[in-house]
């Protein structure tokens, strides 16, 4: 059950990691690569964030309502659900139920979204963000000071990998 306090925290000034990149690929090619990409390819680990080693999906993760468990190299996991898909322009998802005690004590959920904007000359602008919903005001401060820089770096690394794979 959500309290009014947690509902308000989910709406106002949530900590956000965001990456923008222009990729030399048509919008549909970029979308078709990124949405179903195996997470272990783009998340090899970043500083204190362990690599993703697997997910348990049985079919491609490309339609709203699909969910999967994401397993990290340290044995922890999170539950991920696809929320919206507007092919080839946008998709969003949420991560929650973190088995990591540290994340679970701070983060109620992380909302992820990818926006694809077609540009001239078969290029695409990609806007990707993670929005954290903290469990408390104290958690918000910890997320902003400690988690956000790590997640920002992780998203930048994953985008660099994705861009390199798309342009090769």
HELIX and SHEET records of a PDB file:
HELIX    1   1 UNK A    4  UNK A    9  1                                   6    
HELIX    2   2 UNK A   27  UNK A   34  1                                   8    
HELIX    3   3 UNK A   39  UNK A   42  1                                   4    
HELIX    4   4 UNK A  101  UNK A  106  1                                   6    
HELIX    5   5 UNK A  137  UNK A  142  1                                   6    
HELIX    6   6 UNK A  143  UNK A  147  3                                   5    
HELIX    7   7 UNK A  148  UNK A  167  1                                  20    
SHEET    1   A 7 UNK A  16  UNK A  23  0                                        
SHEET    2   A 7 UNK A 123  UNK A 134 -1                                        
SHEET    3   A 7 UNK A 107  UNK A 119 -1                                        
SHEET    4   A 7 UNK A  90  UNK A  96 -1                                        
SHEET    5   A 7 UNK A  77  UNK A  86 -1                                        
SHEET    6   A 7 UNK A  67  UNK A  72 -1                                        
SHEET    7   A 7 UNK A  52  UNK A  55 -1                                        
END                                                                             
